[in-house]
Structure formats: C-alpha cells, structure tokens
C-alpha cells in the first residue's frame, strides 16, 4: 500500500466552495480500482490550507489508473481551479 500526500492551498474566500466540491469529488476517487481510503484535513493555523491523504494499493493505481481515467477529468474539473499554487503530490510507503 502507498500513501499519496498533497498539501492544498485554496484561493482566498473559496474554502466553502472547495469543501462542497470535494464532497462530490470524493465519490469519484473512492470508486477507483486500487483505492483504499482518503481523508481531507483542514489546517488550524492557515484557513485556506488542507492536507489530502489518499491510500492506494499500488503507485500505479494512482499514477496510471486514476490519473489516466475519464473519472480523473471530472475530478480535475471539480477541484483544480481552486488551487493556488497547484499542489505537489508525493507518494510514501510505510517502513515501520
């Protein structure tokens, strides 16, 4: 299993709209092959900052399966216009 981490900075004043869109987008990602679970956490210190954590069975389930899918296009349309700047996504695996 791998963990995808993305630090999301949302345009000022767009938090509520982003959270609403993310609820809809959650149904998309959770239906994908290799998806295990996800969570979205809101930063306490910075109002427009979120941490997205997604667990996948394999790296390819995310990078090829999800990102190469029609569902990803819908995900992009729902969420990508909220980001400023566009987030860096990193992948991790558990060692202990």
DSSP file (Angstrom, degrees, kcal/mol; ACC not computed):
  #  RESIDUE AA STRUCTURE BP1 BP2  ACC     N-H-->O    O-->H-N    N-H-->O    O-->H-N    TCO  KAPPA ALPHA  PHI   PSI    X-CA   Y-CA   Z-CA
    1    1 A X              0   0    0      0, 0.0    93,-0.5     0, 0.0     2,-0.3   0.000 360.0 360.0 360.0 142.6    0.0    0.0    0.0
    2    2 A X  E     -AB  56  93A   0     54,-2.6    54,-2.4    91,-0.1     2,-0.5  -0.875 360.0-136.2-121.9 158.1    1.2    3.5   -0.7
    3    3 A X  E     -AB  55  92A   0     89,-3.0    89,-2.6    -2,-0.3     2,-0.4  -0.965   9.8-153.1-118.2 125.2    0.1    6.9    0.7
    4    4 A X  E     -AB  54  91A   0     50,-3.8    50,-2.3    -2,-0.5     2,-0.4  -0.823  14.0-168.0 -94.2 132.5   -0.4    9.9   -1.6
    5    5 A X  E     +AB  53  90A   0     85,-3.0    85,-2.5    -2,-0.4     2,-0.4  -0.985  10.2 173.0-125.0 130.4    0.1   13.3    0.2
    6    6 A X  E     -AB  52  89A   0     46,-2.1    46,-3.0    -2,-0.4     2,-0.7  -0.984  22.6-149.3-138.0 127.3   -0.9   16.6   -1.3
    7    7 A X  E     -A   51   0A   0     81,-0.7     2,-0.6    -2,-0.4    81,-0.3  -0.863  24.1-158.6 -92.6 115.8   -0.8   20.0    0.5
    8    8 A X  E     -A   50   0A   0     42,-2.8    42,-2.7    -2,-0.7     2,-0.6  -0.860  12.7-167.7-105.9 121.7   -3.6   22.0   -1.0
    9    9 A X  E     -A   49   0A   0     -2,-0.6    75,-2.7    76,-0.5     2,-0.3  -0.945  16.2-154.8-106.0 123.5   -3.7   25.8   -0.8
   10   10 A X  B     -D   83   0B   0     38,-3.2    73,-0.2    -2,-0.6     3,-0.1  -0.731  25.8 -96.5-101.5 144.0   -7.0   27.1   -1.8
   11   11 A X    >   -     0   0    0     71,-2.5     3,-2.0    -2,-0.3     4,-0.1  -0.263  57.5 -85.7 -55.9 142.1   -7.7   30.6   -3.3
   12   12 A X  T 3  S+     0   0    0      1,-0.3    -1,-0.1     2,-0.1    -3,-0.0  -0.208 113.2  14.2 -54.0 135.2   -8.8   33.1   -0.6
   13   13 A X  T 3  S+     0   0    0     -3,-0.1    -1,-0.3     1,-0.1     4,-0.2   0.481 102.5  95.9  80.4   3.3  -12.5   33.0    0.1
   14   14 A X    <>  +     0   0    0     -3,-2.0     4,-2.8     1,-0.1     5,-0.2   0.312  45.8 105.4-107.4   7.4  -13.1   29.7   -1.7
   15   15 A X  H  > S+     0   0    0      1,-0.2     4,-2.8     2,-0.2     5,-0.2   0.923  81.7  45.5 -56.5 -50.5  -12.9   27.3    1.2
   16   16 A X  H  > S+     0   0    0      1,-0.2     4,-2.0     2,-0.2    -1,-0.2   0.908 115.3  46.9 -63.0 -42.8  -16.7   26.6    1.4
   17   17 A X  H  > S+     0   0    0     -4,-0.2     4,-2.4     2,-0.2    -1,-0.2   0.898 112.7  50.5 -66.1 -40.3  -17.0   26.1   -2.3
   18   18 A X  H  X S+     0   0    0     -4,-2.8     4,-2.9     2,-0.2    -2,-0.2   0.941 109.9  49.4 -61.5 -48.0  -13.9   23.8   -2.3
   19   19 A X  H  X S+     0   0    0     -4,-2.8     4,-1.7     1,-0.2    -2,-0.2   0.885 111.5  49.6 -61.2 -38.9  -15.2   21.7    0.5
   20   20 A X  H  X S+     0   0    0     -4,-2.0     4,-1.3    -5,-0.2    -1,-0.2   0.938 113.4  45.6 -64.1 -46.7  -18.6   21.3   -1.2
   21   21 A X  H  X S+     0   0    0     -4,-2.4     4,-2.5     1,-0.2    -2,-0.2   0.867 108.9  57.1 -64.4 -36.5  -16.9   20.3   -4.5
   22   22 A X  H  X S+     0   0    0     -4,-2.9     4,-2.2     1,-0.2    -1,-0.2   0.873 100.1  57.3 -65.7 -35.8  -14.6   17.9   -2.6
   23   23 A X  H  X S+     0   0    0     -4,-1.7     4,-0.7     1,-0.2    -1,-0.2   0.918 111.1  43.5 -59.1 -42.0  -17.5   16.0   -1.2
   24   24 A X  H >X S+     0   0    0     -4,-1.3     3,-0.9     1,-0.2     4,-0.6   0.914 113.0  51.6 -67.8 -43.0  -18.7   15.4   -4.7
   25   25 A X  H >X S+     0   0    0     -4,-2.5     4,-2.0     1,-0.2     3,-0.7   0.788  96.8  70.1 -65.5 -27.6  -15.2   14.5   -5.9
   26   26 A X  H 3X S+     0   0    0     -4,-2.2     4,-2.1     1,-0.3    -1,-0.2   0.847  93.6  55.6 -59.4 -34.7  -14.8   12.0   -3.0
   27   27 A X  H << S+     0   0    0     -3,-0.9     4,-0.4    -4,-0.7    -1,-0.3   0.818 106.9  52.0 -68.1 -29.1  -17.3    9.7   -4.7
   28   28 A X  H X< S+     0   0    0     -3,-0.7     3,-1.2    -4,-0.6     4,-0.2   0.973 112.8  40.6 -69.6 -55.5  -15.2    9.7   -7.8
   29   29 A X  H >< S+     0   0    0     -4,-2.0     3,-1.6     1,-0.3    -2,-0.2   0.874 110.4  58.2 -64.8 -37.1  -11.9    8.8   -6.2
   30   30 A X  T 3< S+     0   0    0     -4,-2.1    -1,-0.3     1,-0.3    -2,-0.2   0.641 101.5  57.2 -70.5 -11.5  -13.4    6.2   -3.9
   31   31 A X  T <  S+     0   0    0     -3,-1.2    -1,-0.3    -4,-0.4    -2,-0.2   0.461  85.6 109.4 -93.5  -1.6  -14.8    4.3   -6.8
   32   32 A X  S X  S-     0   0    0     -3,-1.6     3,-1.8    -4,-0.2     2,-0.1  -0.442  79.2 -99.1 -83.1 148.9  -11.4    3.8   -8.5
   33   33 A X  T 3  S+     0   0    0      1,-0.3    33,-0.1    -2,-0.1    -1,-0.1  -0.394 109.5  18.3 -59.7 133.8   -9.5    0.5   -8.8
   34   34 A X  T 3  S+     0   0    0      1,-0.3    23,-2.7    22,-0.1    -1,-0.3   0.331  87.5 140.7  86.2  -7.3   -6.9    0.2   -6.1
   35   35 A X  E <   +C   56   0A   0     -3,-1.8    -1,-0.3    21,-0.2    21,-0.2  -0.477  19.9 170.2 -68.1 136.6   -8.4    2.9   -3.9
   36   36 A X  E     -     0   0A   0     19,-2.8     2,-0.3     1,-0.4    20,-0.2   0.752  55.8 -43.8-110.8 -56.5   -8.2    2.1   -0.1
   37   37 A X  E     -C   55   0A   0     18,-1.1    18,-3.3     2,-0.0    -1,-0.4  -0.978  47.8-159.4-167.7 165.6   -9.2    5.3    1.7
   38   38 A X  E     -C   54   0A   0     -2,-0.3     2,-0.3    16,-0.2    16,-0.2  -0.987   2.3-169.1-151.1 161.9   -8.8    9.0    1.9
   39   39 A X  E     -C   53   0A   0     14,-2.4    14,-2.6    -2,-0.3     2,-0.5  -0.989  12.0-149.7-149.7 149.5   -9.1   11.9    4.2
   40   40 A X  E     -C   52   0A   0     -2,-0.3     2,-0.4    12,-0.2    12,-0.2  -0.987  17.5-168.0-120.2 123.7   -9.1   15.7    3.9
   41   41 A X  E     -C   51   0A   0     10,-2.8    10,-2.8    -2,-0.5     2,-0.4  -0.917  13.0-139.5-115.9 139.8   -7.8   17.7    6.8
   42   42 A X  E     -C   50   0A   0     -2,-0.4     8,-0.2     8,-0.2     2,-0.1  -0.821  24.6-117.1 -98.9 134.4   -8.1   21.5    7.3
   43   43 A X        -     0   0    0      6,-2.9     6,-0.2    -2,-0.4    -1,-0.0  -0.416  12.8-153.3 -68.8 139.6   -5.2   23.4    8.7
   44   44 A X  S    S+     0   0    0     -2,-0.1    -1,-0.1     1,-0.1     3,-0.1   0.874  93.3  44.5 -78.5 -40.9   -5.8   25.2   12.0
   45   45 A X  S    S+     0   0    0      1,-0.2     2,-0.5     2,-0.0    -1,-0.1   0.821 117.7  40.8 -78.5 -31.6   -3.2   27.9   11.5
   46   46 A X    >   -     0   0    0      1,-0.1     3,-1.6     3,-0.1    -3,-0.3  -0.963  69.3-153.7-123.6 116.8   -4.0   28.8    7.9
   47   47 A X  T 3  S+     0   0    0     -2,-0.5    -1,-0.1     1,-0.3    -4,-0.1   0.809  92.9  46.4 -58.9 -34.8   -7.6   28.9    6.9
   48   48 A X  T 3  S+     0   0    0     -6,-0.1   -38,-3.2   -38,-0.1     2,-0.4   0.098  92.5  98.0-101.0  24.7   -7.1   28.2    3.2
   49   49 A X  E <   +A    9   0A   0     -3,-1.6    -6,-2.9   -40,-0.2     2,-0.3  -0.932  45.2 176.1-117.7 137.0   -4.7   25.2    3.6
   50   50 A X  E     -AC   8  42A   0    -42,-2.7   -42,-2.8    -2,-0.4     2,-0.5  -0.933  23.0-140.1-133.9 155.5   -5.7   21.5    3.5
   51   51 A X  E     -AC   7  41A   0    -10,-2.8   -10,-2.8    -2,-0.3     2,-0.5  -0.983  15.7-160.9-117.6 121.6   -3.9   18.2    3.7
   52   52 A X  E     -AC   6  40A   0    -46,-3.0   -46,-2.1    -2,-0.5     2,-0.5  -0.907   8.2-175.7-104.1 126.3   -5.1   15.4    1.3
   53   53 A X  E     +AC   5  39A   0    -14,-2.6   -14,-2.4    -2,-0.5     2,-0.4  -0.986   4.9 175.7-122.5 122.0   -4.1   11.9    2.2
   54   54 A X  E     -AC   4  38A   0    -50,-2.3   -50,-3.8    -2,-0.5     2,-0.5  -0.992  16.5-151.5-128.5 134.0   -5.1    9.0   -0.1
   55   55 A X  E     -AC   3  37A   0    -18,-3.3   -19,-2.8    -2,-0.4   -18,-1.1  -0.907  16.8-178.0-107.6 132.5   -4.1    5.4    0.3
   56   56 A X  E     -AC   2  35A   0    -54,-2.4   -54,-2.6    -2,-0.5   -21,-0.2  -0.882  35.4-127.0-123.8 153.2   -3.8    3.2   -2.8
   57   57 A X  S    S+     0   0    0    -23,-2.7     2,-0.3    -2,-0.3    -1,-0.1   0.913  95.5   5.8 -65.2 -42.4   -3.0   -0.5   -3.2
   58   58 A X  S  > S-     0   0    0    -24,-0.1     4,-0.8   -57,-0.1     3,-0.3  -0.940  71.9-116.2-138.2 160.2   -0.1    0.4   -5.7
   59   59 A X  H >> S+     0   0    0     -2,-0.3     4,-2.8     1,-0.2     3,-0.9   0.893 116.2  56.7 -59.7 -41.0    1.5    3.5   -7.0
   60   60 A X  H 3>>S+     0   0    0      1,-0.3     5,-2.8     2,-0.2     4,-1.8   0.792  94.0  66.4 -65.6 -28.9    0.3    2.7  -10.5
   61   61 A X  I 34>S+     0   0    0     -3,-0.3     5,-2.0     3,-0.2    -1,-0.3   0.875 115.0  30.8 -58.6 -35.0   -3.3    2.6   -9.2
   62   62 A X  I <<>S+     0   0    0     -3,-0.9     5,-2.3    -4,-0.8    -2,-0.2   0.939 125.7  39.5 -85.0 -56.1   -2.9    6.3   -8.7
   63   63 A X  I  <5S+     0   0    0     -4,-2.8    -3,-0.2     3,-0.2    -2,-0.1   0.830 134.8  15.0 -71.8 -33.8   -0.5    7.5  -11.3
   64   64 A X  I  X5S+     0   0    0     -4,-1.8     4,-1.2    -5,-0.3    -3,-0.2   0.838 130.1  42.7-103.5 -53.5   -1.7    5.4  -14.2
   65   65 A X  I  4<S+     0   0    0     -5,-2.8    -3,-0.2     2,-0.2    -4,-0.2   0.969 126.3  26.7 -62.3 -58.9   -5.2    4.1  -13.3
   66   66 A X  I >4<S+     0   0    0     -5,-2.0     3,-1.8    -6,-0.2     6,-0.5   0.966 124.8  46.1 -72.3 -53.1   -6.7    7.2  -11.7
   67   67 A X  T 34<S+     0   0    0     -5,-2.3    -1,-0.2     1,-0.3    -2,-0.2   0.746 114.5  49.8 -65.4 -22.0   -4.8    9.9  -13.5
   68   68 A X  T 3< S+     0   0    0     -4,-1.2    -1,-0.3    -6,-0.2    -2,-0.2   0.349  96.9  98.0 -94.1   6.8   -5.3    8.2  -16.8
   69   69 A X  S <> S-     0   0    0     -3,-1.8     4,-0.9     1,-0.1     3,-0.2  -0.485  80.5-121.9 -98.5 163.0   -9.0    7.8  -16.4
   70   70 A X  H  > S+     0   0    0      1,-0.2     4,-1.4     2,-0.2     3,-0.4   0.843 113.9  62.1 -63.5 -35.4  -12.1    9.6  -17.5
   71   71 A X  H  > S+     0   0    0      1,-0.2     4,-2.2     2,-0.2    -1,-0.2   0.845  96.1  58.8 -61.3 -34.0  -13.0   10.0  -13.9
   72   72 A X  H  > S+     0   0    0     -6,-0.5     4,-3.0     1,-0.2    -1,-0.2   0.864  99.6  57.2 -64.8 -35.2   -9.8   12.0  -13.3
   73   73 A X  H  X S+     0   0    0     -4,-0.9     4,-2.3    -3,-0.4    -1,-0.2   0.910 108.3  46.4 -61.3 -41.1  -11.0   14.6  -15.9
   74   74 A X  H  X S+     0   0    0     -4,-1.4     4,-2.0     2,-0.2    -2,-0.2   0.915 111.0  52.5 -66.2 -42.5  -14.2   15.1  -13.8
   75   75 A X  H  X S+     0   0    0     -4,-2.2     4,-2.2     1,-0.2     5,-0.4   0.930 110.4  48.8 -55.1 -48.9  -12.0   15.3  -10.6
   76   76 A X  H  X S+     0   0    0     -4,-3.0     4,-1.8     1,-0.2     5,-0.5   0.918 109.8  51.1 -58.9 -45.9   -9.9   18.0  -12.3
   77   77 A X  H  < S+     0   0    0     -4,-2.3    -1,-0.2     1,-0.2    -2,-0.2   0.852 114.1  44.8 -62.5 -34.6  -12.9   19.9  -13.4
   78   78 A X  H  < S+     0   0    0     -4,-2.0    -1,-0.2    -5,-0.1    -2,-0.2   0.855 131.1  12.8 -75.1 -35.8  -14.4   19.9   -9.9
   79   79 A X  H >< S+     0   0    0     -4,-2.2     3,-2.2    -5,-0.2     4,-0.4   0.786  99.9  78.6-118.1 -34.7  -11.2   20.8   -8.0
   80   80 A X  G >< S+     0   0    0     -4,-1.8     3,-0.9    -5,-0.4    -3,-0.1   0.749  87.8  63.1 -63.8 -25.9   -8.2   22.1   -9.9
   81   81 A X  G 3  S+     0   0    0     -5,-0.5    -1,-0.3     1,-0.2    -2,-0.1   0.610  96.2  62.2 -73.4  -9.5   -9.4   25.7  -10.3
   82   82 A X  G <  S+     0   0    0     -3,-2.2   -71,-2.5   -72,-0.1    -1,-0.2   0.702  83.3  98.3 -83.8 -20.6   -9.4   26.1   -6.5
   83   83 A X  B <   -D   10   0B   0     -3,-0.9     3,-0.2    -4,-0.4   -73,-0.2  -0.472  53.9-162.3 -81.2 136.4   -5.7   25.6   -6.1
   84   84 A X  S    S+     0   0    0    -75,-2.7     2,-0.1     1,-0.6   -72,-0.1  -0.687  88.1  13.5-154.7  98.6   -3.2   28.5   -5.8
   85   85 A X  S    S-     0   0    0     -2,-0.2    -1,-0.6   -74,-0.0   -76,-0.5   0.554 105.1-106.9 -83.8 176.5   -0.5   27.4   -6.4
   86   86 A X        -     0   0    0     -3,-0.2   -78,-0.0    -2,-0.1    -5,-0.0  -0.484  46.5-110.4 -66.1 135.1   -1.0   23.9   -7.9
   87   87 A X        -     0   0    0     -2,-0.2     2,-0.5     1,-0.1   -79,-0.1  -0.267  14.9-127.1 -73.3 152.1   -0.1   21.3   -5.3
   88   88 A X        -     0   0    0    -81,-0.3   -81,-0.7     2,-0.0     2,-0.5  -0.826  25.0-150.5 -88.9 133.8    2.9   19.0   -5.4
   89   89 A X  E     -B    6   0A   0     -2,-0.5     2,-0.3   -83,-0.2   -83,-0.2  -0.922  15.8-176.3-110.4 131.3    1.8   15.4   -4.9
   90   90 A X  E     -B    5   0A   0    -85,-2.5   -85,-3.0    -2,-0.5     2,-0.4  -0.897  14.7-141.8-125.4 156.3    4.2   12.9   -3.2
   91   91 A X  E     -B    4   0A   0     -2,-0.3     2,-0.3   -87,-0.2   -87,-0.2  -0.938  18.2-176.6-121.3 140.7    3.9    9.2   -2.6
   92   92 A X  E     -B    3   0A   0    -89,-2.6   -89,-3.0    -2,-0.4     2,-0.4  -0.924  12.2-154.3-133.1 155.4    5.1    7.3    0.5
   93   93 A X  E     -B    2   0A   0     -2,-0.3     2,-0.3   -91,-0.2   -91,-0.1  -0.973  29.3-107.7-129.5 150.4    5.4    3.8    1.7
   94   94 A X        +     0   0    0    -93,-0.5    -2,-0.0    -2,-0.4     0, 0.0  -0.551  31.4 174.9 -78.5 133.1    5.4    2.5    5.3
   95   95 A X              0   0    0     -2,-0.3    -1,-0.1     0, 0.0     0, 0.0   0.609 360.0 360.0-111.0 -19.3    8.7    1.2    6.6
   96   96 A X              0   0    0      0, 0.0    -2,-0.1     0, 0.0     0, 0.0   0.322 360.0 360.0-132.0 360.0    7.8    0.5   10.2
